[in-house]
Amino acid sequence: MLGALAQIYKLTPDKIRVITPDVGGGFGAKGVPSPEEVLVGELARRVGRPVRWSESRTENMTAMVHGRGQVQQVTIGGTRDGKVLAFGLEVLQEAGAYPALGTILPGGTFLMHCGVYEFPSTGFDSKSLVTNTTPVGAFRGAGRPEAAAAIERAIDLFATEIGMDPIEVRHRNFIAPFMNGHTTRSGAKYDCGRFGDALDLAVEQAGYAALRAEQAARRATSDRKVLGIGISCYVEVTAMGGGAGGITESGSVELQADGTIIAKTGSTPYGQGHETTWAMLISDATGVPMDQIRVLHGDTDVIPSSGLTGGSRSVQIAGSAISDAATRLASNARAAAADLLEAAAGDVVLDIATGQFHVQGTPAKAVSWGAVAASAAETGTLLFADNEFSQPGPSFPFGAHIAVVEVDLDTGLVTLVRHIAVDDCGTMINPLLVEGQVHGGLAQGAAQALLEEVRYDVDGNPQTANFADYAVISATELPNFERVEMETPSPLNPLGAKGIGESGTIGATPAVHNAVIDALAHLGVRHIDMPCTPEKVWRALGEAAAR
């Protein structure tokens, strides 16, 4: 934002201050400055007083970029023993009336169009189209959910065609486990992956055989509420971009006179929990309690250098920077503690559990961070450390989801009964925050499969510009999600972390979508375009019966 405003206003960056307040989610739409933000600043300059701009819900839903917007045609072929030999994907990407990021979203789809499978042959073609609708932009996955949706529907269609269980087809085509890199036909350089293991965990948690038995029993008794079981296996890319050197993020930590720590990070959160995670990382490196660590962000006068919080990059890039800075601070403080202990710095150790320094082998005589801080303050010594971290390439989280739905054959109503998610994001720094990210992603992914749809009339007028017309999913439509933890540390950063913010969305949508069609497959329904609303399901049943 600072750079854009400086360029537009023709001012040097030091003449502008940008403060980011609490942001209620972003999901990609707030990744670039909006015209309104630029205009508000210019109006304030002209009138010489603060200016505030607030949009209505309808204005927001009409003008903020929309997501997805792809029409896909898939081609898949293979042998009847379940081996896929070729996969092709053609994409028409809606870009909107003022195309920007929407035009390049198929790039992410192309990169990930091989998914978790070892396809001997693949093909990809895309066209981006200008339309008379709201511009399309990034939305929680930005091209990667679209790839997973296409691949996983194609795998299920292939399994149905050859009469093989979709679990078995997936196992016969997975990329074999690897820990030190794998390059796909699209050029994606995966860091590590255990795709079959993730699916096995999901199958075990779901009780897959029992679910298939229940499905068969309902069909045998002509139950009007049928059961559907959907599978989705995915891999996605996080922390992508930054050129040959990768993305760079910065972090710093400074010991205060009272023994507390102030940390500064260039990564500004909007709901991801940076303050908690960064404090955990610093506490793990220093032994200073989390409640004595303050994390600052989002103010260009305080943190002049910052990157973009997006693409699920924060922990692995900015988190690695802050963790290393904290380790360096501990090293600097150890030298200061050595003076108080009248020992050589090399003989002093930091006990992380107690947050105290002592000479190796003599823990009874120790000094605290508070004592070190007070001594440094008396001598005017600054105990400070900073760091920049660049990752050599993106990381690739992966996972497997199984969705269970119940479909009412009389009304077309779909009820999501269960959802099992295995999402491997490498080393989890804070499992509770990971769970929160996954839960939000699962809800959004299920919503895309069942409810959410932006519609226009023939003249391009929006028809879903408020919450009365746009079907937002609620807790009423969602079950208690079942998560199975899996950790495969990435070799690309010292934390072993990968991204997690978008994984739930990527895995959930095709699992729920496949579940709906699986429920109706015995009645001749082959495919339903998302969202699988009651009307669409009801019409699909009628069309299948008429054939």
N, C-alpha and C positions, 0 to 999 in steps of 0.2 A: 504493500500500500504506500509506504513512504516514498519509494522510488517512483511510483506512478504519479503521485501528487506533485513531487518535485519537478518532474518532467512537464506535467500539464500546466502547473502554475508558474513554471519558469523561475523556480526558487532553488537555492542550494538546500540539501537535506537538513542542514543544521538549523534552518529557519522554520522547520515543520516538526511538530510533535504528534505522533499517533499513539493513542491509548486505546487498547482493546478491552472493553468491559466484558462481563460474563456473556458468552455467546450460547444461545440455546440450540446447539446442534448446527451442523453445517452440511455434512454428507456430500461435499463436493461443490454445492451450489454457491458457496461463499468463498471459493478459492481465488477469485479475481475481483478487483474493485468494480463496484457497480456504478453506472452513471449517476445515480442519486447520491452516492457517497461523495463523488467528486463535486457535484453541484452544490451540496450542502456547504462544503468548505469554501467554495467560491462565493456563495451568497453571504456567508459570514464575513468574508473579507470586504465585500462591497457595502454591507450595512453597518459593519463595525460592531457587531454584537453576536452572541451565540445564536446559532440556528439549529433547530431540531426537526428531523423529518420522521414521520411515522406513517407506515402504509397500512391499509386495511387488509383483512384476510383475503378478500377477493383480488385486490391489487397484487398481493404477494403470489397467489396461486395462478394469476394470469401472466405476470411479468417475470418472476423468477424462473430460471431455466428448468426445463422438464428433463426427465431421465429416459434411458433406454432408447425407444424409438427405432428399433430394428425390425425389418421383415426378413426372415431367414428361410433359405431353402437348403435342406441337407440331402446329401447323397451318401449312402453307406453300402458296402458290399463285402462279402466274405464267404467262408465255407460253412457247411452245415454242422461242422464240429465246433463252431463257436468262434473261429478265428476271423477277426476283421482284417481285410486286406487293403481296403481303401476307404477314405473318408473325405468328403468334399463339403464346403460351406460357401454359399453365396449370400451376401448381405446387401440389403438396401437400407442405408442409414438416413433417417430423417434428421435434418440439421436445423430446421426452423427458418424463420424469415430473416434473421440476422445471424448468419452462421459464424460460429467461432469454434469452441472446443468440440462441439457436436460433430463437426466434419471429420475429426481424426479419431473418434471413439472406435471405429473398426480396427484401428491399429492395435489396441489392446485385445480385441477379439482375435485378430490374426495371431498375435504372439502366443495366445493360450489355446489355440484351436486344436492342438494335439491332446491337451488335457493330461490325464494320468496314464494314457495308453500308448503302446508301442505300435502305431499304425505304420505299415510298410510304405504306404503312399497316401499323401494328403494333397488337397487343393483348396485354394481360397481365392475369392474374388469379392470386391466390395465397391459400391458406389454411394457417395453421399449426395443427398438431394436437398435443394433449397425449397421450402414450402411456405405456405401462408399461415404458419402456426408459431407458437412461442418457441424461441430458440431451445435447442436441446444441449445439455451440458453433462458434466460429470455427476453421477449419483451412486454412491456407495458401491464401488466396484469398477465403474467407468470402462466398460468393454469386456471385463472378465466375467461378470455374471452372464452376459450374453453368450460368451463362448461355452460356459458350462451348461447353459440351458440347451444349446444346440447339440452338443456332444451327448449329453445324457438322455435326451429324447431319442436321438438316433440309435443309441445303444439299446434302449428299450424296444424300439421298433424292430431292430434287427433280431433281438431275442425272441420277440413274438413271432416273427416271420419264420424262424428256424425251429420254434417250439422248445426253446431252452430257457431255463430259469435265468433271470437277469443277473443274479449274483454270480452264477457260474460263468456267464459270458464276460463279465467284468474281470473275474480272476484270470481268465484265459488270455486277456489282452493287456493286463497291467504292465507297466515298466517294472522290471525287477528292482528290488530294494538297492539303494545306493547311498553312500554317505559322503562322497567326494566329487559330486558333480555329474550331470547328465545333460546333453544338448539335444533338443528336440528338432524335428524337421523344420519348425518355424524359426529356429535360432535361439529359443529361450534356453538359458543356461541354469537349469535347476541346481540348487545347492545340495539338497539331500531329500530323500523321500522313501517312505515305507507305506505305499498306497494300499497294498493288500492287507497289511496289518490293521490299518484304520478301518477298512470295511469289515474285517473279522470282528473287531471290537463292537462295531455297531450292530452286526448280526447277532452277536451273543447277548448284548443288552436288550435288543428288541424281542428276543425269543422268536426268531424268524420262522422256524418250522411250525411252531404252534400257531403263529399268525396265518400261515398258509393253510393250516388245517381248519382254522375257524372260517377262513374265507370260503373254502370248499364246502364246509357244512352249511353255511348260509345259502350258497348257491344251490345246493342239493335240495333245500327246503323251500326254494323260491322266496326267500326273505326279501321284503321290499326295501330293506336297508342293507345295502351290500358293502363289503369291506374292500378297501384298496390299500395296497402296500407299494410305496414308491422308494426307489433307491437313487442316490446321487453321490458320485465320487468326484472330487474336484482338486485342482491345484491352482493357486493364484500367485500373482507377483506383487510384492510390496517393496517399498523404498526404491522405486524405479526412477531413473533420471539422473541429472547432475553431470552428464558428460563422461569422459573417459575416467576421470578421477572419482566418480561416484558423487553422491550427495554429501555435503559437509554441514555439520551442525556444531554449535559451540555451547560451552557451559563453563561456569565458574563458581567457586565456593570461597567464602571469606569468613574467618573466625572473628567473632566480635569480642569485645572486652569482657562481656559477661559469660563467655563460654558457649554462646549460641552460634549458629552458622546461618549465614545468608547465602543462598544459592541463586544464580541467575541463569536462565535458560533462554535460548533463542526460539524454542518451540512453544507456541502459544496454544493452550488447550481450549477445546470447546465441548467439554463433557467427558474427556478420556481419562481424567484423574491424574494429570501430570504431577500435581502437588504431592499427592500421596506416593506415587511411584518414585519420584525423584528423591523424596525424603527417605524412602526405604533404601534406595541405592546408596545414598550418602551415609545413612546410619549403618548399613552393612559394612561400609569401608572405614568408618571412623569410630563406631561405638557410641556416637552422640545420639541420645533419644530423639525419635521423630518429632516430638512436640517441641523440641528446641532447634528445629530446622525450619527456616522460612524460605519459600521458593517464590522468586519474583519473575514475572514475565509480562509481555504485552504492553510495554511502554518503551518507545524508541529513545527516550532520554535516559532510561536506565539500562536498556539492552540495545545498543545501536546495531548489532549484527543479529539477524534472525533469518530463519528459513521458513518454509511452508509446512504447516501441520496438515498433511494429507498423504494419501497413498499408503496409509498404515505404516508410517516410517518412524514414528516418534521414539519409541523405546529403543529400537535397535540402533538408531543413529544418535539422537540427542541424549538418550539414556546412557549410551556408551560414553559419550563425551562427559556427562556430569559424573558418572561413576569413576572414570579415570581421573578427573579433576579432584574428586574427593580422596582418592588414593594418594595423589600427589600432595594434597594438603596434609594428610596423615603423616607422610614422610617428612614434610617440612616441620610439622609440629613435634615429631620425634626428636629432631635435632634440638629444638627449643627445650623439650623435656629433659634431654640429656644434661643441659646446663644446670637445671634445677636438681637433678639427681647426682650431679658431679660425676658423670660417667661419659664414656665415649658414645657417640650417637649410634655406632654399630652394635653396641651392647644393649641398647634400649629397645623394648618391644611394646607394642600396643595390644592390650587385651581388649578385643572387640566386645566381649561379653560384659565387661565392667566399664568400658570407656575410660580406662586408666593406663598410664605409661609406667613401666617399671623396668629395672635391669633384669636381663635374662636370668632366671633361676631364683630371683628374690622378689616375689610378688608382694610381700608384706609391706615393703617400702615403695609406695606408688604416688604419682601425681595425676590429678584429673585434668580434663580439658579446660576446666575453669581456671585452675592454677596456671596452666600454660598460657591461657588467654590473658590473665591478669599480668603475668610477667612480661608478655609481649607488649601489652599496652604501656607498661611502665617504661620500657626501653624504646618505645616508638617503632617497634618491629611489626611489619604487616605480614600476617600469616594468611596467604592467599594462593590459590592455584586455579588455573584455567586450562582449557583444552579444546581442541577441535578434533572431530572424528569424521573420517570419510570411509565409507564401506566400499569395497572393491566392486560390488555389483548388487543387484537386488536379491532378496530372499524369496523363497517360494513356500508359503504355508500350504497345507493340504488337509484333507479330511474326507469323511464319509457321513452321509445323513440317511436316515430311514424315516419316512413319514407314513402314518397310518390314518386313513380317512374313512368316514362312513358317508355313503351317498344315498339319499332318499330318492328312490326311483320314481315316486309319484310327483315330487316337487322339484327335483334337481338340486336340492340343498346339499351342500358339502359341509361336513363337520370334521375338523381336524381333531382326531382323538388322541394321538400320540406323536411325538417328534423326538427322535434320538439323534444326537449330534456328537460326532467325534471330530474335533478341530485341533490340529497340531500346529501351534504357533511357536515351536521351539521351547526355550526355557521360559516358564511363566514367572515373572517377577512378583506379581500380585494376582493370585488365582481368583479372588473375588472380583477384581476389576475386569479380568478376562471373561468371567462368567457374565458380567453385566454387558460387555460388548457383544458377546455371542447371543445373549437373549434378545437384545435389540435387533441384531442382524436377522435372527430367526423370525422375529415378528414381521420385519419388513419383507423378508423373502417370502413368507407365507402369504402376506398381503398381496404381493404382486401376482402370485399364482392364483389367488382366489377372488380378490376384490378390486384392487386399485387399477383405475384406468382413466386417462385423460381423454375426453371426447370433445369434438367440435361439430358444428353443423356444416352444411355444404359450403357456406360462405367463410368458414374459418373462425366463426365466433365460438369462444369457449363455452362449454355446457356443464363443466364440472369445476367451477371456480369458487366453491365454498364447501364446507363440511356437510352440508345437507345433501349435496349432489355427488360429492367425491367420497367414495366409500373407504374411509380410514378404518383399519382393523383395530379392535379393542380387546381387552382382557376376556370379554365374553366369548370371543371366537377362538381363543388360544388355550391350549392345554398347558399343564406344567411340563416344561421341556426337560428332557433327560440327557444330561451331559456325561460323556465319558472322557476323562482326561488322558492325553497322550502327549509326550514331549520328545521331540527329536531335535536336539540343539543344532542351530546353524553354525557352520564353521566360519562365517563371514564377519562376526563381531564378537568381542570378548564376553558378552552376556549370553551368547547363544540364542538370542531372541529373534523372532520373526514378527510380522504384523498380525493383528487379530481383528481390527475394527471392521473389516469388510467380509471376513470369511463366512460368518453366519448367513449373510444375505446370498452369497454365491452358492453355498451348499443347499440352502433351504428351498429356494424356488423350484429347481428341477425335481427335487424329491417330492414335494407336495403336488406338483404338476403331474409327475408320473403316477403318483398314488391315485389321483382322480381317474386317470385313463385306465389304470390297472383295474379299478373297481368295475369298470364298464366294459372291459375287453371281451368278456364272454357273451356280451350282448351285441357285439359287432362294432363297437365304437373304437376307432383306430387313433383318432387325434382330436383334440379340442384346443383352439388357440387361447392363450391366457388373456384375461383372467377367466377362470372356470366358474363363472357366475351361475346361479340356478337356472336362469333363462338359457344360457349356452348349453348347459348340461342337458336340460329338458329337450331342447331342440335336437341335440346330437343323438339322444335316445330315439326320438321320433324318426329322424333320418335313417338311423341304423335299422329300425324296425320296418321301414318302408322298402329297404333294399331287398 
